[in-house]
């Protein structure tokens, strides 16, 4: 009986929403992994050129104060839900492939919102939000399609994962939906770009597209071979003396080429005029330590894994013809939780859940002052450190042995490339050839505004957050050099009070110990779900009885509800059609 009711509801919904449908924008989010703040050339360094990404950003809006959490899993959980990771139990560390936990199933996530609104939803690349049970995997959580891997990283060519510090076999981790996909020998970044391009080509444009292209790059691969790229590409960066950083540059270069190909595919498909493309990294780059890549977050302090700016302030930009005020840099504060409500607003999707994200679409499109005044970097309840910002003043409390508290990485200074040469590289990029032309004056202006410069007149004052909280004015001191805690004790007190409020709102950290039943040798040498989902069959009627009065009532209520929703949807479409028309005329 429940099946009949469900089918009836879906059928009526399909008929009604097929009659009239707002033209919703396609959404493409390109998520880099562990990309350093200083490892993109639109921030001013020419050491690692990213001409395709730069052309995309200069045509749109550079989000110059975009923040994430310090690590992958917490950031991705916040992107998916619009909530602080502290309210999800996802604030401590990441999910290793052998641990049986994941993003709670009761949380509604971004593909579910968009799928309900008629979007075709796809994830290409990395998931890393749990897969110990099948119910935690992408296809069970709102994605219509997944091509990629489930765990934290894989080898760039063999697509396997091995945990050298644990007694498990090397396991393969690459899938096309639920099926294992054997494309060994092909470079992972190219594999994901190819699949994104093919997906766009075969997409039925009668439905809007939500695509999350979640790259492996430039995250390190397996510990026995962390940095990989073809020698041909590596040799393009012979001027970089550090061998690891030279390979990192090649890895970023390949990803950058892929960005150009995705832009080209959207343009050739004829849907660019109704598409929003966002680019960001999930956290800062790791200069040293576990999974280090010689990334640079210079001149920012800290790196991946820390709540300093270098671990949390990331490269980000957004492009769309729907944006009115383009070709500019915004320094308004934005946080990774804001992606869900911002993209939902652009698509006229209502978010009914209580979230921490803020709709930033008007800030991006019309230069409106942001409503975001506070940022919760993280509360690391296990390692004992936290950070919070309000109106430009940032409190850093505690540290993991101060190991990530310095200023690390290459400065990125490479004077061999002039502005004219840099601009010519952009002109030669695939992205530039598929977007409106921009002149060198716009590039020069935006690149200069995107640079973060440390004020050398500010002396570095003592800060040991293990002993006492430190306070920084990150607007005037983005490099976190001058500890102002003794000068502004009232601001320290205010921020501690805000932090304590967030501590009260936290849920217990979920992390669960390793389960040896995960071992790939037990699962045909693959990483896969190894625990069974709870049997829900007892909750389903085994027989389909004749219509009862109760069932008839359900039909009537559902039908009335659909009719009401239809008229509400009709009014919203009519109201918003003018706005989207105006955007397209700009």
C-alpha positions as CSV (number, residue, x, y, z in Angstrom):
1,X,0.0,0.0,0.0
2,X,2.8,2.4,0.9
3,X,4.4,1.7,-2.5
4,X,1.2,2.7,-4.3
5,X,0.8,5.9,-2.3
6,X,4.5,6.7,-3.0
7,X,4.1,6.0,-6.7
8,X,0.9,8.1,-6.9
9,X,2.6,11.0,-5.2
10,X,5.6,10.9,-7.5
11,X,3.4,10.6,-10.6
12,X,1.2,13.6,-9.7
13,X,4.3,15.6,-8.8
14,X,5.8,14.8,-12.2
15,X,2.7,15.9,-14.1
16,X,2.3,19.1,-12.2
17,X,5.9,20.2,-12.3
18,X,6.2,19.3,-16.0
19,X,3.5,21.7,-16.8
20,X,5.4,24.7,-15.7
21,X,9.0,24.8,-14.6
22,X,11.4,27.7,-13.9
23,X,14.6,27.5,-15.8
24,X,17.1,26.7,-13.1
25,X,20.8,27.4,-13.4
26,X,23.2,24.5,-13.8
27,X,25.6,24.3,-10.8
28,X,29.2,23.1,-11.2
29,X,31.4,23.1,-8.1
30,X,35.1,22.3,-8.7
31,X,36.7,21.2,-5.4
32,X,40.5,21.0,-5.2
33,X,42.1,18.9,-2.4
34,X,44.9,20.5,-0.2
35,X,45.6,23.4,-2.6
36,X,47.8,26.0,-1.0
37,X,46.7,29.6,-0.8
38,X,49.9,30.6,-2.7
39,X,49.7,27.8,-5.3
40,X,47.4,29.6,-7.7
41,X,48.7,32.5,-9.9
42,X,45.7,34.8,-9.5
43,X,47.0,35.4,-5.9
44,X,50.1,37.1,-7.4
45,X,52.7,34.3,-7.6
46,X,53.9,33.2,-11.0
47,X,55.8,30.1,-9.7
48,X,52.9,27.8,-10.4
49,X,50.9,29.2,-13.3
50,X,47.1,28.4,-13.3
51,X,46.0,30.3,-16.5
52,X,42.7,28.4,-16.9
53,X,41.6,28.9,-13.3
54,X,42.8,32.6,-13.4
55,X,40.8,33.3,-16.6
56,X,37.7,31.8,-14.9
57,X,38.2,33.9,-11.7
58,X,39.0,37.2,-13.6
59,X,35.8,36.8,-15.5
60,X,33.8,36.3,-12.3
61,X,34.4,37.3,-8.7
62,X,37.4,36.3,-6.6
63,X,36.3,35.4,-3.1
64,X,39.4,36.7,-1.4
65,X,38.4,35.9,2.2
66,X,36.8,32.4,1.8
67,X,37.3,30.1,4.7
68,X,37.0,26.4,5.4
69,X,37.9,24.1,8.3
70,X,41.5,22.9,8.6
71,X,40.8,19.3,7.3
72,X,39.1,17.5,4.5
73,X,36.3,15.5,6.2
74,X,35.1,18.4,8.4
75,X,35.1,20.8,5.4
76,X,33.2,18.4,3.1
77,X,30.6,17.7,5.8
78,X,30.1,21.4,6.2
79,X,29.8,21.9,2.4
80,X,27.2,19.1,2.2
81,X,25.0,20.2,5.1
82,X,25.6,23.9,5.5
83,X,26.4,23.2,9.2
84,X,29.4,23.7,11.3
85,X,31.3,20.3,11.6
86,X,31.0,20.7,15.4
87,X,27.3,20.2,15.1
88,X,27.8,17.0,13.1
89,X,30.3,15.2,15.2
90,X,32.7,15.6,12.2
91,X,35.1,18.1,13.7
92,X,38.0,15.8,14.7
93,X,40.4,14.5,12.1
94,X,39.3,12.7,8.9
95,X,37.7,9.3,8.1
96,X,40.4,6.7,7.3
97,X,39.2,3.9,5.1
98,X,39.3,1.4,7.9
99,X,37.1,3.2,10.4
100,X,33.3,2.5,10.5
101,X,31.8,6.0,10.7
102,X,30.5,8.7,8.4
103,X,28.4,11.8,7.9
104,X,25.2,11.0,9.9
105,X,22.4,9.6,7.8
106,X,19.8,11.9,9.4
107,X,21.5,14.9,7.8
108,X,20.0,16.2,4.6
109,X,22.8,17.1,2.2
110,X,23.2,19.3,-0.9
111,X,22.5,16.7,-3.7
112,X,19.2,15.8,-1.9
113,X,18.0,19.4,-2.0
114,X,18.8,19.7,-5.6
115,X,17.5,16.4,-6.6
116,X,14.1,17.2,-5.0
117,X,14.1,20.4,-7.1
118,X,14.4,18.5,-10.4
119,X,18.2,18.5,-10.8
120,X,20.3,15.6,-12.1
121,X,23.0,15.3,-9.5
122,X,26.5,13.9,-10.0
123,X,29.7,13.5,-8.0
124,X,32.9,12.9,-9.8
125,X,36.0,12.1,-7.8
126,X,36.4,12.1,-4.0
127,X,33.7,11.3,-1.5
128,X,35.4,10.8,1.9
129,X,32.3,11.0,4.1
130,X,32.1,7.4,5.1
131,X,31.5,4.1,3.3
132,X,31.5,1.3,5.9
133,X,27.9,0.7,5.0
134,X,26.3,1.1,1.6
135,X,23.8,3.6,3.0
136,X,26.6,6.1,3.6
137,X,27.8,6.1,0.0
138,X,27.0,8.9,-2.6
139,X,24.3,7.1,-4.6
140,X,22.4,6.5,-1.4
141,X,22.6,10.1,-0.4
142,X,21.2,12.0,-3.2
143,X,23.6,11.7,-6.1
144,X,22.2,10.1,-9.3
145,X,25.7,9.3,-10.4
146,X,29.1,8.8,-8.9
147,X,32.4,8.2,-10.7
148,X,35.4,8.2,-8.4
149,X,36.6,6.9,-5.0
150,X,35.2,6.6,-1.6
151,X,38.1,7.1,0.7
152,X,40.6,9.9,1.5
153,X,43.0,9.5,-1.4
154,X,44.3,7.0,-4.0
155,X,47.4,6.5,-6.1
156,X,47.3,8.7,-9.2
157,X,48.0,5.9,-11.6
158,X,47.1,2.6,-9.8
159,X,44.0,4.0,-8.0
160,X,44.7,2.0,-4.9
161,X,45.0,2.9,-1.3
162,X,47.5,1.4,1.2
163,X,47.8,2.3,4.8
164,X,51.5,1.7,5.7
165,X,50.9,2.3,9.4
166,X,48.3,-0.4,9.6
167,X,48.3,-4.1,8.8
168,X,45.9,-4.0,5.8
169,X,46.3,-5.0,2.2
170,X,46.5,-2.5,-0.6
171,X,43.0,-2.1,-2.0
172,X,41.6,-0.7,-5.2
173,X,39.2,2.3,-4.8
174,X,37.7,3.4,-8.1
175,X,34.0,3.0,-9.0
176,X,31.5,3.8,-11.7
177,X,28.4,4.0,-9.5
178,X,28.5,0.8,-7.4
179,X,30.7,-1.1,-9.8
180,X,34.5,-1.3,-9.6
181,X,36.0,0.7,-12.5
182,X,39.3,-0.5,-13.8
183,X,41.1,2.4,-15.5
184,X,44.5,1.6,-14.0
185,X,47.4,3.4,-15.7
186,X,45.4,6.5,-16.5
187,X,46.2,9.6,-14.5
188,X,43.4,10.2,-11.9
189,X,43.1,13.9,-12.6
190,X,42.6,13.3,-16.3
191,X,40.2,10.4,-15.6
192,X,38.0,12.7,-13.5
193,X,38.2,15.6,-16.1
194,X,37.3,13.2,-18.9
195,X,34.3,11.9,-17.0
196,X,33.1,15.4,-16.2
197,X,33.4,16.4,-19.9
198,X,31.6,13.3,-21.0
199,X,28.9,13.8,-18.4
200,X,28.3,17.3,-19.7
201,X,28.2,16.1,-23.3
202,X,25.6,13.4,-22.6
203,X,23.5,15.5,-20.2
204,X,19.9,16.0,-21.1
205,X,19.5,19.8,-21.0
206,X,15.8,19.6,-20.2
207,X,16.9,19.0,-16.7
208,X,19.3,21.3,-14.7
209,X,22.6,19.8,-13.7
210,X,24.3,19.8,-10.3
211,X,27.9,18.6,-10.6
212,X,30.5,18.3,-7.9
213,X,33.8,17.7,-9.5
214,X,35.9,16.7,-6.4
215,X,39.5,16.3,-7.5
216,X,42.2,14.2,-5.9
217,X,44.7,16.9,-7.0
218,X,46.8,18.2,-5.6
219,X,46.5,15.9,-2.5
220,X,49.3,13.5,-2.0
221,X,48.7,9.9,-3.1
222,X,49.9,6.8,-1.2
223,X,52.8,7.3,1.2
224,X,55.1,5.0,-0.8
225,X,54.6,7.3,-3.9
226,X,52.9,10.5,-2.8
227,X,53.5,12.9,-5.7
228,X,53.0,11.7,-9.2
229,X,52.8,13.3,-12.7
230,X,54.2,12.7,-16.1
231,X,57.9,13.6,-16.6
232,X,56.8,15.7,-19.6
233,X,54.7,18.0,-17.4
234,X,57.2,18.0,-14.5
235,X,60.0,19.2,-16.9
236,X,58.0,22.3,-17.7
237,X,58.8,23.5,-14.2
238,X,62.6,22.9,-14.2
239,X,63.0,26.4,-12.7
240,X,61.6,25.1,-9.4
241,X,64.6,23.6,-7.6
242,X,62.7,21.6,-4.9
243,X,61.9,18.3,-6.5
244,X,58.7,17.8,-4.6
245,X,57.4,21.2,-5.3
246,X,58.3,20.8,-9.0
247,X,56.1,17.7,-9.1
248,X,53.3,19.5,-7.2
249,X,53.4,22.2,-9.8
250,X,52.9,19.6,-12.5
251,X,49.9,18.1,-10.6
252,X,48.3,21.5,-10.3
253,X,49.0,22.3,-13.9
254,X,47.2,19.1,-15.0
255,X,44.2,20.0,-12.8
256,X,44.2,23.6,-14.3
257,X,44.1,22.2,-17.8
258,X,41.1,20.1,-16.8
259,X,39.3,23.2,-15.5
260,X,39.7,24.7,-19.0
261,X,38.2,21.5,-20.6
262,X,35.2,21.6,-18.3
263,X,34.5,25.2,-19.2
264,X,34.9,24.3,-22.9
265,X,32.5,21.4,-22.5
266,X,29.8,23.7,-20.9
267,X,30.2,26.2,-23.7
268,X,30.0,23.7,-26.5
269,X,27.0,22.2,-24.9
270,X,25.3,25.6,-25.1
271,X,24.5,25.8,-21.4
272,X,27.2,28.2,-20.2
273,X,24.8,31.2,-20.2
274,X,22.8,29.5,-17.5
275,X,25.6,27.9,-15.4
276,X,27.3,28.9,-12.2
277,X,30.9,27.6,-11.7
278,X,32.5,27.8,-8.3
279,X,36.1,26.8,-7.5
280,X,37.6,26.3,-4.1
281,X,40.0,24.2,-2.0
282,X,38.8,22.1,0.9
283,X,41.5,23.5,3.2
284,X,45.0,24.9,3.1
285,X,48.0,23.1,1.7
286,X,50.4,20.8,3.7
287,X,54.0,22.0,3.5
288,X,55.3,19.3,5.8
289,X,54.0,16.5,8.0
290,X,51.6,13.7,7.0
291,X,50.7,13.7,3.3
292,X,52.9,16.8,2.7
293,X,53.3,18.1,-0.8
294,X,55.6,21.2,-0.3
295,X,52.5,23.3,-0.7
296,X,52.7,27.0,0.1
297,X,50.2,29.1,1.9
298,X,52.6,32.0,2.0
299,X,52.5,34.7,3.4
300,X,49.8,33.2,5.7
301,X,50.6,31.6,9.0
302,X,50.2,27.9,9.5
303,X,49.1,25.1,7.1
304,X,46.6,22.3,6.7
305,X,45.6,20.8,10.0
306,X,45.9,24.1,11.9
307,X,43.3,26.9,12.6
308,X,45.8,29.6,11.5
309,X,44.9,31.4,8.3
310,X,47.2,29.2,6.2
311,X,45.1,26.1,7.1
312,X,41.7,27.7,6.6
313,X,41.8,30.6,4.1
314,X,41.7,29.1,0.7
315,X,41.7,30.0,-3.0
316,X,38.1,30.5,-4.2
317,X,36.2,32.2,-7.0
318,X,32.9,32.0,-8.8
319,X,31.8,32.7,-12.4
320,X,28.4,33.0,-14.0
321,X,26.7,35.2,-16.6
322,X,24.0,35.4,-13.9
323,X,26.3,37.5,-11.7
324,X,25.6,41.2,-12.3
325,X,28.8,42.7,-10.9
326,X,31.7,40.7,-12.3
327,X,35.4,41.3,-12.9
328,X,36.1,42.1,-9.3
329,X,37.6,40.9,-6.0
330,X,35.5,40.8,-2.9
331,X,36.9,40.8,0.6
332,X,33.6,40.0,2.3
333,X,33.9,37.0,4.7
334,X,32.5,33.8,3.4
335,X,32.6,30.2,4.8
336,X,32.2,26.8,3.3
337,X,28.8,26.4,5.0
338,X,27.6,29.2,2.8
339,X,27.8,27.2,-0.4
340,X,24.6,25.3,0.2
341,X,22.3,28.3,0.9
342,X,24.0,30.4,-1.8
343,X,23.6,27.9,-4.6
344,X,20.1,27.0,-3.4
345,X,19.1,30.7,-3.5
346,X,20.4,30.9,-7.1
347,X,18.3,27.9,-8.0
348,X,15.2,29.1,-6.1
349,X,15.4,26.2,-3.7
350,X,14.1,26.7,-0.1
351,X,16.3,25.4,2.7
352,X,14.0,24.4,5.6
353,X,16.7,22.9,7.8
354,X,18.3,24.9,10.6
355,X,21.8,25.5,9.2
356,X,24.8,27.8,9.9
357,X,25.4,28.8,6.3
358,X,24.4,32.2,5.0
359,X,23.0,33.0,1.5
360,X,25.8,35.0,-0.1
361,X,24.3,35.3,-3.6
362,X,23.5,39.0,-3.4
363,X,27.0,39.6,-1.9
364,X,28.5,37.9,-4.9
365,X,26.2,39.2,-7.6
366,X,25.4,42.7,-6.5
367,X,28.3,43.6,-4.1
368,X,25.9,43.6,-1.1
369,X,27.7,43.7,2.3
370,X,27.7,40.2,3.7
371,X,25.7,39.2,6.7
372,X,28.5,36.9,7.8
373,X,30.4,38.5,10.7
374,X,31.5,35.4,12.5
375,X,33.5,32.3,11.5
376,X,34.0,29.2,13.6
377,X,37.3,27.8,12.2
378,X,37.0,24.7,14.3
379,X,36.8,23.3,17.9
380,X,39.2,20.4,18.0
381,X,37.8,18.6,21.1
382,X,40.4,15.8,21.0
383,X,43.6,17.7,20.3
384,X,42.4,20.7,22.3
385,X,42.5,23.8,20.1
386,X,40.0,26.1,18.6
387,X,39.6,29.4,16.8
388,X,36.7,31.8,16.2
389,X,36.5,35.2,14.4
390,X,34.0,38.0,14.8
391,X,34.1,41.3,12.8
392,X,37.7,40.8,11.8
393,X,39.1,39.9,15.3
394,X,40.3,36.3,15.6
395,X,40.8,34.3,18.8
396,X,43.2,31.3,18.6
397,X,43.0,29.1,21.7
398,X,45.3,26.1,22.2
399,X,47.5,24.3,19.7
400,X,48.7,20.8,18.8
401,X,52.2,21.2,20.2
402,X,52.6,24.4,18.1
403,X,54.0,22.3,15.2
404,X,51.9,24.1,12.5
405,X,52.1,27.6,14.1
406,X,54.9,29.1,11.9
407,X,55.1,30.6,8.5
408,X,56.0,27.9,5.9
409,X,56.4,27.2,2.2
410,X,57.8,28.9,-0.8
411,X,57.2,32.6,-1.2
412,X,56.3,31.9,-4.8
413,X,58.5,34.7,-6.1
414,X,59.4,34.1,-9.7
415,X,60.3,37.3,-11.5
416,X,61.0,35.6,-14.8
417,X,57.3,36.1,-15.9
418,X,56.3,39.6,-16.7
419,X,52.7,40.8,-16.5
420,X,52.6,40.7,-20.4
421,X,53.8,37.1,-20.4
422,X,51.4,36.2,-17.6
423,X,48.5,37.8,-19.5
424,X,49.5,36.0,-22.7
425,X,49.4,32.6,-20.9
426,X,45.8,33.5,-19.9
427,X,44.9,34.4,-23.5
428,X,46.3,31.1,-24.7
429,X,44.2,29.1,-22.1
430,X,41.2,27.0,-23.0
431,X,39.1,28.9,-20.5
432,X,39.8,32.3,-22.0
433,X,38.8,31.1,-25.4
434,X,35.4,30.0,-24.1
435,X,34.5,33.0,-21.9
436,X,34.1,36.8,-22.6
437,X,37.3,38.6,-23.3
438,X,39.0,40.5,-20.5
439,X,41.7,43.1,-21.0
440,X,45.1,43.3,-19.3
441,X,44.0,46.2,-17.1
442,X,41.3,44.1,-15.4
443,X,43.8,41.3,-14.9
444,X,46.4,43.6,-13.4
445,X,43.9,45.3,-11.1
446,X,42.3,42.1,-9.8
447,X,45.6,40.3,-9.4
448,X,47.0,43.1,-7.3
449,X,43.8,43.3,-5.2
450,X,44.0,39.5,-4.6
451,X,47.5,39.6,-3.2
452,X,47.9,39.2,0.6
453,X,50.9,41.3,1.8
454,X,52.3,41.2,5.3
455,X,52.8,44.6,6.9
456,X,56.5,44.5,7.7
457,X,56.1,47.4,10.1
458,X,54.1,45.1,12.4
459,X,56.5,43.4,14.8
460,X,55.9,39.7,15.6
461,X,54.7,39.6,19.2
462,X,54.8,36.5,21.4
463,X,51.8,34.2,21.0
464,X,51.6,30.8,22.7
465,X,47.9,29.8,22.5
466,X,48.7,26.7,24.7
467,X,49.4,29.1,27.6
468,X,46.8,31.8,26.8
469,X,44.5,32.7,23.9
470,X,45.9,34.9,21.2
471,X,44.0,37.7,19.4
472,X,44.6,39.0,15.9
473,X,43.2,41.7,13.7
474,X,43.1,39.6,10.5
475,X,41.9,42.5,8.4
476,X,45.0,44.6,9.1
477,X,47.2,41.8,10.1
478,X,46.3,38.8,7.8
479,X,49.6,37.1,8.5
480,X,48.8,36.9,12.3
481,X,52.0,38.4,13.5
482,X,50.8,40.8,16.2
483,X,49.1,39.3,19.3
484,X,46.7,41.9,20.6
485,X,45.3,39.9,23.5
486,X,46.8,42.1,26.2
487,X,45.7,45.3,24.4
488,X,42.0,44.3,23.9
489,X,41.0,42.0,26.8
490,X,37.4,42.9,26.2
491,X,37.5,41.4,22.7
492,X,39.2,38.3,24.1
493,X,36.4,38.0,26.6
494,X,33.7,38.5,23.9
495,X,35.2,35.9,21.6
496,X,35.6,33.4,24.4
497,X,31.9,33.8,25.2
498,X,31.0,33.2,21.6
499,X,33.3,30.1,21.6
500,X,31.6,28.8,24.7
501,X,28.2,29.1,23.1
502,X,29.4,27.0,20.1
503,X,30.9,24.5,22.6
504,X,27.5,24.1,24.2
505,X,26.0,23.5,20.7
506,X,28.5,20.8,19.9
507,X,27.6,17.1,19.5
508,X,29.9,14.3,20.5
509,X,32.7,13.5,18.1
510,X,31.8,10.4,16.1
511,X,35.2,8.9,15.4
512,X,35.3,5.1,15.8
513,X,38.3,2.8,16.0
514,X,39.5,0.7,13.1
515,X,37.6,-2.4,12.1
516,X,39.8,-5.3,10.7
517,X,36.8,-6.5,8.7
518,X,37.5,-3.6,6.3
519,X,40.7,-5.3,4.9
520,X,40.6,-5.3,1.1
521,X,41.9,-8.9,1.0
522,X,38.5,-9.9,2.4
523,X,36.7,-8.1,-0.4
524,X,38.4,-9.1,-3.6
525,X,41.2,-6.6,-3.0
526,X,39.0,-3.6,-3.0
527,X,37.9,-1.0,-0.5
528,X,34.2,-1.4,-0.1
529,X,31.4,-1.3,2.4
530,X,31.9,-4.2,4.8
531,X,29.0,-3.9,7.2
532,X,25.4,-4.6,6.4
533,X,22.7,-1.9,6.8
534,X,20.0,-2.6,9.3
535,X,17.1,-4.6,7.9
536,X,14.1,-2.3,7.5
537,X,11.8,-5.0,6.0
538,X,9.9,-5.4,9.2
539,X,8.6,-1.9,8.8
540,X,7.0,-2.6,5.4
541,X,3.7,-4.3,4.9
542,X,4.2,-7.7,3.4
543,X,0.7,-7.7,1.7
544,X,-1.0,-5.1,-0.3
545,X,-4.6,-5.0,1.1
546,X,-7.6,-3.4,-0.6
547,X,-8.0,0.4,-0.2
548,X,-9.1,1.2,3.3
549,X,-10.6,4.4,4.5
550,X,-7.2,5.4,6.0
551,X,-5.4,4.9,2.8
552,X,-8.0,6.9,0.9
553,X,-7.5,9.7,3.3
554,X,-3.7,9.6,2.7
555,X,-4.4,10.0,-1.1
556,X,-6.6,13.0,-0.6
557,X,-4.2,14.7,1.8
558,X,-1.3,14.1,-0.6
559,X,-3.3,15.4,-3.6
560,X,-4.3,18.6,-1.8
561,X,-0.8,19.1,-0.6
562,X,0.6,18.8,-4.2
563,X,-2.0,21.2,-5.6
564,X,-1.0,23.8,-2.9
565,X,2.7,23.3,-3.6
566,X,2.0,23.7,-7.3
567,X,0.4,27.1,-6.9
568,X,3.2,28.2,-4.5
569,X,5.8,27.1,-7.1
570,X,3.9,28.9,-9.9
571,X,4.0,32.2,-8.0
572,X,7.7,31.8,-7.1
573,X,8.5,31.1,-10.7
574,X,6.6,34.1,-11.9
575,X,8.2,36.3,-9.3
576,X,11.7,35.2,-10.0
577,X,11.6,35.1,-13.8
578,X,12.1,38.8,-13.9
579,X,15.3,38.6,-11.8
580,X,16.8,35.9,-14.0
581,X,15.8,37.7,-17.1
582,X,17.6,40.8,-15.8
583,X,20.7,38.8,-15.0
584,X,20.8,37.5,-18.5
585,X,20.5,40.9,-20.0
586,X,23.5,42.3,-18.2
